[in-house]
């Protein structure tokens, strides 16, 4: 078996799924298509797709060295598609479905160059259906709110490991989203000082 295991994905899976079930409509007959960015081990794809019976799940990652793990975790799950290569920094996500009903991205923005934030927002604006949602999960720094000591230490560790990494300021992410035509719809506090952020298209000007 080639399935890799992430303790963090195992821990955060149930609380994230509870929010996805609230935010994403549908049942067995609902033909929703969700694109997951940076699928990692495949644990999220397996766990979430099983708990969202109305949704088809498209895993992706920027390199294919984890695809065997994704396929192992998702073996026998007919609504999970084969993983595909997708680098958010590509100007066009050529391999992605032209239109999706939701995009899910966990724990990417703080372990990727800052340019990936803008690229994610621009890609979401291109590929989401009219009422589609972009859901991002991970730690953020919020102006006016104390940062948890664990996140302060995590941010310092990330920046020591790579100059382009670090926990992002939510206001900065929101500004990048606005330039891409997206806006923050909802902020959901999650365990271990993480946030689930719900983004959608800005309404067209009257």
C-alpha positions as a Python dict, from the first residue, in 0.01 Angstrom:
ca = {
    (1, 'X'): (0, 0, 0),
    (2, 'X'): (140, 341, -99),
    (3, 'X'): (-84, 549, 126),
    (4, 'X'): (111, 815, 316),
    (5, 'X'): (-21, 938, 649),
    (6, 'X'): (-44, 1293, 779),
    (7, 'X'): (-137, 1322, 1148),
    (8, 'X'): (-251, 1681, 1089),
    (9, 'X'): (-488, 1575, 811),
    (10, 'X'): (-628, 1305, 1037),
    (11, 'X'): (-687, 1553, 1320),
    (12, 'X'): (-838, 1835, 1118),
    (13, 'X'): (-1049, 1617, 889),
    (14, 'X'): (-1363, 1581, 1107),
    (15, 'X'): (-1403, 1952, 1198),
    (16, 'X'): (-1341, 2062, 839),
    (17, 'X'): (-1589, 1807, 706),
    (18, 'X'): (-1855, 1936, 946),
    (19, 'X'): (-1815, 2284, 795),
    (20, 'X'): (-1809, 2157, 437),
    (21, 'X'): (-2135, 1972, 500),
    (22, 'X'): (-2286, 2298, 622),
    (23, 'X'): (-2149, 2513, 339),
    (24, 'X'): (-2186, 2284, 39),
    (25, 'X'): (-2543, 2193, -55),
    (26, 'X'): (-2670, 1877, -213),
    (27, 'X'): (-2730, 1510, -165),
    (28, 'X'): (-2673, 1194, -367),
    (29, 'X'): (-2835, 1348, -677),
    (30, 'X'): (-2652, 1680, -667),
    (31, 'X'): (-2388, 1699, -940),
    (32, 'X'): (-2140, 1923, -760),
    (33, 'X'): (-1778, 1922, -873),
    (34, 'X'): (-1507, 2026, -628),
    (35, 'X'): (-1145, 2093, -719),
    (36, 'X'): (-895, 2035, -440),
    (37, 'X'): (-569, 2229, -465),
    (38, 'X'): (-260, 2069, -307),
    (39, 'X'): (-419, 1737, -214),
    (40, 'X'): (-111, 1606, -33),
    (41, 'X'): (-151, 1251, 98),
    (42, 'X'): (-510, 1217, -26),
    (43, 'X'): (-660, 1178, 321),
    (44, 'X'): (-879, 1485, 283),
    (45, 'X'): (-1008, 1370, -56),
    (46, 'X'): (-1102, 1030, 84),
    (47, 'X'): (-1259, 1159, 405),
    (48, 'X'): (-1445, 1456, 263),
    (49, 'X'): (-1579, 1289, -49),
    (50, 'X'): (-1721, 1009, 165),
    (51, 'X'): (-1902, 1266, 377),
    (52, 'X'): (-2031, 1474, 83),
    (53, 'X'): (-2235, 1225, -121),
    (54, 'X'): (-2355, 1485, -369),
    (55, 'X'): (-2007, 1591, -478),
    (56, 'X'): (-1746, 1468, -721),
    (57, 'X'): (-1391, 1535, -603),
    (58, 'X'): (-1098, 1632, -826),
    (59, 'X'): (-765, 1602, -640),
    (60, 'X'): (-460, 1787, -769),
    (61, 'X'): (-103, 1873, -675),
    (62, 'X'): (187, 2059, -834),
    (63, 'X'): (397, 1743, -866),
    (64, 'X'): (301, 1379, -900),
    (65, 'X'): (517, 1220, -630),
    (66, 'X'): (214, 1192, -400),
    (67, 'X'): (-31, 1060, -657),
    (68, 'X'): (17, 697, -552),
    (69, 'X'): (-82, 791, -198),
    (70, 'X'): (-392, 979, -319),
    (71, 'X'): (-494, 681, -531),
    (72, 'X'): (-438, 443, -240),
    (73, 'X'): (-651, 645, -1),
    (74, 'X'): (-926, 693, -260),
    (75, 'X'): (-931, 341, -405),
    (76, 'X'): (-1289, 224, -448),
    (77, 'X'): (-1437, 575, -416),
    (78, 'X'): (-1618, 626, -748),
    (79, 'X'): (-1680, 999, -702),
    (80, 'X'): (-1308, 1078, -662),
    (81, 'X'): (-1134, 1140, -993),
    (82, 'X'): (-774, 1050, -1068),
    (83, 'X'): (-533, 1317, -936),
    (84, 'X'): (-405, 1571, -1185),
    (85, 'X'): (-108, 1804, -1206),
    (86, 'X'): (-194, 2165, -1122),
    (87, 'X'): (50, 2439, -1030),
    (88, 'X'): (-144, 2746, -912),
    (89, 'X'): (131, 2969, -1053),
    (90, 'X'): (56, 2858, -1408),
    (91, 'X'): (-116, 3148, -1588),
    (92, 'X'): (-387, 2910, -1707),
    (93, 'X'): (-494, 2596, -1525),
    (94, 'X'): (-520, 2411, -1853),
    (95, 'X'): (-580, 2065, -1704),
    (96, 'X'): (-849, 2179, -1461),
    (97, 'X'): (-1219, 2148, -1539),
    (98, 'X'): (-1335, 2472, -1703),
    (99, 'X'): (-1603, 2524, -1437),
    (100, 'X'): (-1623, 2386, -1085),
    (101, 'X'): (-1875, 2445, -807),
    (102, 'X'): (-1620, 2470, -526),
    (103, 'X'): (-1245, 2483, -470),
    (104, 'X'): (-1085, 2359, -149),
    (105, 'X'): (-729, 2442, -47),
    (106, 'X'): (-581, 2348, 291),
    (107, 'X'): (-245, 2449, 436),
    (108, 'X'): (-92, 2585, 118),
    (109, 'X'): (-62, 2961, 146),
    (110, 'X'): (187, 2964, 434),
    (111, 'X'): (418, 2703, 277),
    (112, 'X'): (428, 2855, -71),
    (113, 'X'): (557, 3181, -219),
    (114, 'X'): (332, 3482, -165),
    (115, 'X'): (261, 3490, -540),
    (116, 'X'): (61, 3169, -496),
    (117, 'X'): (-204, 3361, -301),
    (118, 'X'): (-282, 3588, -594),
    (119, 'X'): (-264, 3296, -835),
    (120, 'X'): (-511, 3096, -627),
    (121, 'X'): (-758, 3384, -616),
    (122, 'X'): (-725, 3450, -990),
    (123, 'X'): (-770, 3082, -1072),
    (124, 'X'): (-1077, 3063, -851),
    (125, 'X'): (-1228, 3366, -1025),
    (126, 'X'): (-1172, 3195, -1362),
    (127, 'X'): (-1300, 2848, -1277),
    (128, 'X'): (-1575, 2888, -1017),
    (129, 'X'): (-1936, 2877, -1126),
    (130, 'X'): (-2146, 3184, -1054),
    (131, 'X'): (-2223, 3096, -693),
    (132, 'X'): (-1919, 2875, -641),
    (133, 'X'): (-1707, 2898, -327),
    (134, 'X'): (-1334, 2894, -259),
    (135, 'X'): (-1260, 2743, 81),
    (136, 'X'): (-914, 2798, 230),
    (137, 'X'): (-800, 2638, 555),
    (138, 'X'): (-497, 2712, 768),
    (139, 'X'): (-344, 2961, 1013),
    (140, 'X'): (-369, 3335, 954),
    (141, 'X'): (-254, 3649, 1135),
    (142, 'X'): (-540, 3891, 1201),
    (143, 'X'): (-484, 4258, 1272),
    (144, 'X'): (-627, 4360, 1608),
    (145, 'X'): (-638, 4003, 1742),
    (146, 'X'): (-360, 3834, 1942),
    (147, 'X'): (-172, 3565, 1753),
    (148, 'X'): (-158, 3235, 1940),
    (149, 'X'): (194, 3156, 2072),
    (150, 'X'): (193, 2833, 1873),
    (151, 'X'): (131, 3025, 1551),
    (152, 'X'): (404, 3278, 1637),
    (153, 'X'): (651, 2993, 1677),
    (154, 'X'): (522, 2821, 1363),
    (155, 'X'): (559, 3140, 1160),
    (156, 'X'): (918, 3186, 1280),
    (157, 'X'): (1000, 2826, 1191),
    (158, 'X'): (850, 2861, 843),
    (159, 'X'): (1046, 3179, 771),
    (160, 'X'): (1367, 3017, 894),
    (161, 'X'): (1308, 2724, 658),
    (162, 'X'): (1228, 2934, 349),
    (163, 'X'): (1236, 3310, 293),
    (164, 'X'): (912, 3302, 89),
    (165, 'X'): (711, 3111, 350),
    (166, 'X'): (518, 3237, 651),
    (167, 'X'): (169, 3270, 798),
    (168, 'X'): (-19, 3528, 594),
    (169, 'X'): (-201, 3834, 724),
    (170, 'X'): (-571, 3797, 655),
    (171, 'X'): (-603, 4160, 545),
    (172, 'X'): (-330, 4108, 285),
    (173, 'X'): (-500, 3795, 154),
    (174, 'X'): (-833, 3978, 136),
    (175, 'X'): (-674, 4264, -59),
    (176, 'X'): (-531, 4019, -313),
    (177, 'X'): (-873, 3853, -337),
    (178, 'X'): (-1040, 4187, -407),
    (179, 'X'): (-804, 4255, -697),
    (180, 'X'): (-901, 3918, -844),
    (181, 'X'): (-1273, 3991, -811),
    (182, 'X'): (-1324, 3776, -501),
    (183, 'X'): (-1436, 3866, -149),
    (184, 'X'): (-1450, 3706, 193),
    (185, 'X'): (-1798, 3574, 273),
    (186, 'X'): (-1735, 3402, 605),
    (187, 'X'): (-1464, 3345, 866),
    (188, 'X'): (-1495, 3024, 1066),
    (189, 'X'): (-1273, 2967, 1370),
    (190, 'X'): (-1137, 2613, 1374),
    (191, 'X'): (-940, 2402, 1626),
    (192, 'X'): (-566, 2453, 1680),
    (193, 'X'): (-582, 2826, 1593),
    (194, 'X'): (-677, 2769, 1230),
    (195, 'X'): (-943, 2937, 1017),
    (196, 'X'): (-1170, 2815, 742),
    (197, 'X'): (-1226, 3109, 508),
    (198, 'X'): (-1514, 3114, 262),
    (199, 'X'): (-1457, 3325, -51),
    (200, 'X'): (-1689, 3401, -340),
    (201, 'X'): (-1712, 3632, -638),
    (202, 'X'): (-1778, 3998, -573),
    (203, 'X'): (-2124, 4100, -695),
    (204, 'X'): (-2122, 4267, -1032),
    (205, 'X'): (-2155, 4645, -1017),
    (206, 'X'): (-2508, 4766, -1089),
}
